[in-house]
Amino acid sequence: MGILRNIKSDYEIYENENLQCLVAIERNDCKQIKAYRKKYKGKEPLPSQTVEGYKFVMDEEFKSLKIDFSEKLQFEIKDLVNVKG
């Protein structure tokens, strides 16, 4: 029997609370989000800073969500909430 292993995705999933959609952010760009949260923890109002990512869209053929790689978008870091999977 083969050994099953956990393969990490190249993307982390976040929920954009402002747009009410799921967003895929590359793991390298997630470092910007973590640094932003650490720097501005407990401060109000949060400054505007963006990160690039891809939106999830509904795939009608399979009736599930998929990442739309056709367009890279800018998202406000303050609107993103990490989705634990």
NUDO-22203 format. One record per atom (N, C-alpha, C): residue number from 1; x, y negated, z; atom name. Coordinates in steps of 0.2 Angstrom, whole numbers, plus 5000, padded with zeros to 4 digits. Example, Ala and Ser with C-alpha at 12.3 -4.5 7.8 and 13.67 -1.06 7.14 Angstrom:
BEGIN
+-----+------+------+------+----+
:   k :    X :    Y :    Z :  a :
+-----+------+------+------+----+
:   1 : 5066 : 5028 : 5039 :  N :
:   1 : 5062 : 5022 : 5039 : CA :
:   1 : 5066 : 5016 : 5039 :  C :
:   2 : 5064 : 5011 : 5035 :  N :
:   2 : 5068 : 5005 : 5036 : CA :
:   2 : 5064 : 5000 : 5039 :  C :
+-----+------+------+------+----+
//
This chain:
BEGIN
+-----+------+------+------+----+
:   k :    X :    Y :    Z :  a :
+-----+------+------+------+----+
:   1 : 5004 : 5006 : 5000 :  N :
:   1 : 5000 : 5000 : 5000 : CA :
:   1 : 5004 : 4994 : 5000 :  C :
:   2 : 5003 : 4989 : 4996 :  N :
:   2 : 5006 : 4983 : 4995 : CA :
:   2 : 5006 : 4978 : 5001 :  C :
:   3 : 5010 : 4974 : 5002 :  N :
:   3 : 5010 : 4969 : 5008 : CA :
:   3 : 5006 : 4963 : 5005 :  C :
:   4 : 5001 : 4961 : 5009 :  N :
:   4 : 4998 : 4955 : 5008 : CA :
:   4 : 5001 : 4949 : 5011 :  C :
:   5 : 5002 : 4944 : 5007 :  N :
:   5 : 5005 : 4938 : 5010 : CA :
:   5 : 5001 : 4932 : 5008 :  C :
:   6 : 5002 : 4927 : 5012 :  N :
:   6 : 4998 : 4920 : 5012 : CA :
:   6 : 5002 : 4916 : 5007 :  C :
:   7 : 4999 : 4914 : 5001 :  N :
:   7 : 5002 : 4910 : 4996 : CA :
:   7 : 5000 : 4903 : 4998 :  C :
:   8 : 5004 : 4898 : 4999 :  N :
:   8 : 5002 : 4891 : 5000 : CA :
:   8 : 5001 : 4888 : 4994 :  C :
:   9 : 4995 : 4884 : 4994 :  N :
:   9 : 4993 : 4880 : 4988 : CA :
:   9 : 4998 : 4874 : 4988 :  C :
:  10 : 4998 : 4871 : 4982 :  N :
:  10 : 5002 : 4865 : 4981 : CA :
:  10 : 4999 : 4859 : 4983 :  C :
:  11 : 4992 : 4860 : 4985 :  N :
:  11 : 4988 : 4854 : 4987 : CA :
:  11 : 4985 : 4855 : 4993 :  C :
:  12 : 4983 : 4850 : 4997 :  N :
:  12 : 4979 : 4850 : 5003 : CA :
:  12 : 4973 : 4847 : 5001 :  C :
:  13 : 4967 : 4849 : 5005 :  N :
:  13 : 4961 : 4846 : 5003 : CA :
:  13 : 4959 : 4841 : 5009 :  C :
:  14 : 4956 : 4836 : 5006 :  N :
:  14 : 4954 : 4830 : 5011 : CA :
:  14 : 4947 : 4829 : 5009 :  C :
:  15 : 4943 : 4826 : 5013 :  N :
:  15 : 4936 : 4823 : 5012 : CA :
:  15 : 4937 : 4816 : 5012 :  C :
:  16 : 4935 : 4813 : 5006 :  N :
:  16 : 4934 : 4805 : 5006 : CA :
:  16 : 4928 : 4803 : 5009 :  C :
:  17 : 4928 : 4800 : 5015 :  N :
:  17 : 4921 : 4798 : 5018 : CA :
:  17 : 4918 : 4793 : 5015 :  C :
:  18 : 4921 : 4788 : 5011 :  N :
:  18 : 4918 : 4783 : 5008 : CA :
:  18 : 4915 : 4785 : 5002 :  C :
:  19 : 4918 : 4789 : 4998 :  N :
:  19 : 4915 : 4792 : 4991 : CA :
:  19 : 4911 : 4798 : 4992 :  C :
:  20 : 4911 : 4801 : 4998 :  N :
:  20 : 4908 : 4807 : 5000 : CA :
:  20 : 4910 : 4813 : 4995 :  C :
:  21 : 4916 : 4814 : 4994 :  N :
:  21 : 4918 : 4820 : 4989 : CA :
:  21 : 4924 : 4823 : 4992 :  C :
:  22 : 4926 : 4829 : 4989 :  N :
:  22 : 4932 : 4832 : 4991 : CA :
:  22 : 4938 : 4830 : 4986 :  C :
:  23 : 4944 : 4829 : 4989 :  N :
:  23 : 4950 : 4827 : 4985 : CA :
:  23 : 4956 : 4832 : 4987 :  C :
:  24 : 4959 : 4833 : 4981 :  N :
:  24 : 4965 : 4837 : 4982 : CA :
:  24 : 4972 : 4832 : 4981 :  C :
:  25 : 4976 : 4833 : 4986 :  N :
:  25 : 4982 : 4829 : 4987 : CA :
:  25 : 4988 : 4833 : 4987 :  C :
:  26 : 4993 : 4832 : 4983 :  N :
:  26 : 4999 : 4836 : 4982 : CA :
:  26 : 5002 : 4836 : 4989 :  C :
:  27 : 5005 : 4841 : 4991 :  N :
:  27 : 5009 : 4842 : 4997 : CA :
:  27 : 5014 : 4836 : 4999 :  C :
:  28 : 5018 : 4835 : 4993 :  N :
:  28 : 5023 : 4829 : 4994 : CA :
:  28 : 5020 : 4823 : 4996 :  C :
:  29 : 5014 : 4821 : 4993 :  N :
:  29 : 5010 : 4815 : 4994 : CA :
:  29 : 5007 : 4815 : 5001 :  C :
:  30 : 5006 : 4821 : 5004 :  N :
:  30 : 5003 : 4821 : 5011 : CA :
:  30 : 5008 : 4818 : 5016 :  C :
:  31 : 5014 : 4818 : 5015 :  N :
:  31 : 5019 : 4815 : 5019 : CA :
:  31 : 5017 : 4808 : 5020 :  C :
:  32 : 5015 : 4804 : 5015 :  N :
:  32 : 5013 : 4797 : 5015 : CA :
:  32 : 5007 : 4796 : 5020 :  C :
:  33 : 5003 : 4801 : 5020 :  N :
:  33 : 4997 : 4801 : 5024 : CA :
:  33 : 4999 : 4802 : 5031 :  C :
:  34 : 5003 : 4807 : 5033 :  N :
:  34 : 5005 : 4808 : 5039 : CA :
:  34 : 5009 : 4802 : 5042 :  C :
:  35 : 5013 : 4799 : 5038 :  N :
:  35 : 5017 : 4793 : 5041 : CA :
:  35 : 5012 : 4787 : 5042 :  C :
:  36 : 5007 : 4786 : 5038 :  N :
:  36 : 5003 : 4781 : 5038 : CA :
:  36 : 4999 : 4782 : 5045 :  C :
:  37 : 4996 : 4788 : 5046 :  N :
:  37 : 4992 : 4789 : 5052 : CA :
:  37 : 4997 : 4788 : 5059 :  C :
:  38 : 5003 : 4790 : 5058 :  N :
:  38 : 5007 : 4790 : 5064 : CA :
:  38 : 5009 : 4782 : 5065 :  C :
:  39 : 5010 : 4778 : 5060 :  N :
:  39 : 5012 : 4771 : 5061 : CA :
:  39 : 5006 : 4767 : 5063 :  C :
:  40 : 5000 : 4769 : 5061 :  N :
:  40 : 4994 : 4764 : 5063 : CA :
:  40 : 4989 : 4768 : 5068 :  C :
:  41 : 4991 : 4773 : 5071 :  N :
:  41 : 4987 : 4776 : 5076 : CA :
:  41 : 4985 : 4772 : 5081 :  C :
:  42 : 4978 : 4771 : 5082 :  N :
:  42 : 4975 : 4767 : 5087 : CA :
:  42 : 4974 : 4760 : 5086 :  C :
:  43 : 4976 : 4758 : 5080 :  N :
:  43 : 4976 : 4751 : 5078 : CA :
:  43 : 4970 : 4750 : 5073 :  C :
:  44 : 4967 : 4744 : 5074 :  N :
:  44 : 4961 : 4742 : 5070 : CA :
:  44 : 4962 : 4735 : 5068 :  C :
:  45 : 4960 : 4732 : 5062 :  N :
:  45 : 4958 : 4736 : 5057 : CA :
:  45 : 4964 : 4740 : 5053 :  C :
:  46 : 4963 : 4745 : 5050 :  N :
:  46 : 4968 : 4749 : 5046 : CA :
:  46 : 4970 : 4745 : 5040 :  C :
:  47 : 4976 : 4744 : 5038 :  N :
:  47 : 4978 : 4741 : 5032 : CA :
:  47 : 4976 : 4746 : 5026 :  C :
:  48 : 4976 : 4742 : 5020 :  N :
:  48 : 4974 : 4746 : 5014 : CA :
:  48 : 4981 : 4749 : 5011 :  C :
:  49 : 4981 : 4756 : 5010 :  N :
:  49 : 4986 : 4759 : 5007 : CA :
:  49 : 4983 : 4765 : 5003 :  C :
:  50 : 4986 : 4766 : 4997 :  N :
:  50 : 4983 : 4772 : 4993 : CA :
:  50 : 4987 : 4777 : 4992 :  C :
:  51 : 4985 : 4783 : 4990 :  N :
:  51 : 4988 : 4789 : 4988 : CA :
:  51 : 4985 : 4792 : 4982 :  C :
:  52 : 4989 : 4795 : 4978 :  N :
:  52 : 4986 : 4798 : 4972 : CA :
:  52 : 4984 : 4805 : 4973 :  C :
:  53 : 4978 : 4807 : 4969 :  N :
:  53 : 4975 : 4813 : 4970 : CA :
:  53 : 4970 : 4815 : 4965 :  C :
:  54 : 4967 : 4821 : 4965 :  N :
:  54 : 4962 : 4823 : 4961 : CA :
:  54 : 4956 : 4824 : 4964 :  C :
:  55 : 4950 : 4823 : 4961 :  N :
:  55 : 4943 : 4824 : 4963 : CA :
:  55 : 4941 : 4831 : 4962 :  C :
:  56 : 4937 : 4834 : 4966 :  N :
:  56 : 4934 : 4840 : 4965 : CA :
:  56 : 4928 : 4839 : 4961 :  C :
:  57 : 4926 : 4843 : 4956 :  N :
:  57 : 4920 : 4843 : 4952 : CA :
:  57 : 4917 : 4850 : 4952 :  C :
:  58 : 4910 : 4850 : 4951 :  N :
:  58 : 4906 : 4856 : 4950 : CA :
:  58 : 4908 : 4860 : 4944 :  C :
:  59 : 4910 : 4866 : 4944 :  N :
:  59 : 4910 : 4870 : 4938 : CA :
:  59 : 4904 : 4874 : 4937 :  C :
:  60 : 4900 : 4872 : 4932 :  N :
:  60 : 4894 : 4875 : 4930 : CA :
:  60 : 4894 : 4882 : 4929 :  C :
:  61 : 4899 : 4884 : 4925 :  N :
:  61 : 4900 : 4891 : 4923 : CA :
:  61 : 4900 : 4896 : 4929 :  C :
:  62 : 4904 : 4894 : 4934 :  N :
:  62 : 4905 : 4898 : 4940 : CA :
:  62 : 4902 : 4896 : 4946 :  C :
:  63 : 4898 : 4890 : 4946 :  N :
:  63 : 4894 : 4888 : 4951 : CA :
:  63 : 4898 : 4887 : 4957 :  C :
:  64 : 4904 : 4884 : 4956 :  N :
:  64 : 4909 : 4882 : 4962 : CA :
:  64 : 4913 : 4876 : 4960 :  C :
:  65 : 4916 : 4873 : 4966 :  N :
:  65 : 4920 : 4867 : 4965 : CA :
:  65 : 4927 : 4869 : 4962 :  C :
:  66 : 4930 : 4864 : 4958 :  N :
:  66 : 4936 : 4865 : 4955 : CA :
:  66 : 4940 : 4858 : 4955 :  C :
:  67 : 4946 : 4858 : 4955 :  N :
:  67 : 4950 : 4852 : 4954 : CA :
:  67 : 4950 : 4849 : 4947 :  C :
:  68 : 4948 : 4843 : 4946 :  N :
:  68 : 4948 : 4840 : 4940 : CA :
:  68 : 4955 : 4837 : 4938 :  C :
:  69 : 4959 : 4840 : 4935 :  N :
:  69 : 4966 : 4838 : 4933 : CA :
:  69 : 4966 : 4833 : 4927 :  C :
:  70 : 4960 : 4831 : 4924 :  N :
:  70 : 4960 : 4827 : 4919 : CA :
:  70 : 4962 : 4820 : 4920 :  C :
:  71 : 4961 : 4818 : 4927 :  N :
:  71 : 4962 : 4811 : 4929 : CA :
:  71 : 4965 : 4810 : 4936 :  C :
:  72 : 4970 : 4807 : 4936 :  N :
:  72 : 4973 : 4806 : 4943 : CA :
:  72 : 4971 : 4799 : 4946 :  C :
:  73 : 4968 : 4800 : 4952 :  N :
:  73 : 4965 : 4794 : 4955 : CA :
:  73 : 4968 : 4791 : 4961 :  C :
:  74 : 4967 : 4785 : 4963 :  N :
:  74 : 4970 : 4782 : 4969 : CA :
:  74 : 4964 : 4782 : 4974 :  C :
:  75 : 4966 : 4785 : 4980 :  N :
:  75 : 4962 : 4785 : 4986 : CA :
:  75 : 4964 : 4781 : 4992 :  C :
:  76 : 4960 : 4778 : 4995 :  N :
:  76 : 4962 : 4774 : 5002 : CA :
:  76 : 4964 : 4779 : 5007 :  C :
:  77 : 4970 : 4779 : 5010 :  N :
:  77 : 4971 : 4784 : 5015 : CA :
:  77 : 4967 : 4783 : 5021 :  C :
:  78 : 4964 : 4777 : 5023 :  N :
:  78 : 4960 : 4777 : 5029 : CA :
:  78 : 4953 : 4780 : 5028 :  C :
:  79 : 4951 : 4782 : 5022 :  N :
:  79 : 4945 : 4785 : 5020 : CA :
:  79 : 4946 : 4793 : 5020 :  C :
:  80 : 4952 : 4795 : 5021 :  N :
:  80 : 4953 : 4803 : 5020 : CA :
:  80 : 4953 : 4806 : 5027 :  C :
:  81 : 4950 : 4812 : 5027 :  N :
:  81 : 4950 : 4816 : 5033 : CA :
:  81 : 4952 : 4823 : 5030 :  C :
:  82 : 4957 : 4826 : 5034 :  N :
:  82 : 4959 : 4833 : 5032 : CA :
:  82 : 4954 : 4838 : 5033 :  C :
:  83 : 4953 : 4843 : 5028 :  N :
:  83 : 4948 : 4848 : 5029 : CA :
:  83 : 4953 : 4854 : 5030 :  C :
:  84 : 4951 : 4857 : 5036 :  N :
:  84 : 4955 : 4863 : 5038 : CA :
:  84 : 4952 : 4869 : 5035 :  C :
:  85 : 4955 : 4873 : 5031 :  N :
:  85 : 4952 : 4879 : 5028 : CA :
:  85 : 4954 : 4886 : 5030 :  C :
+-----+------+------+------+----+
//
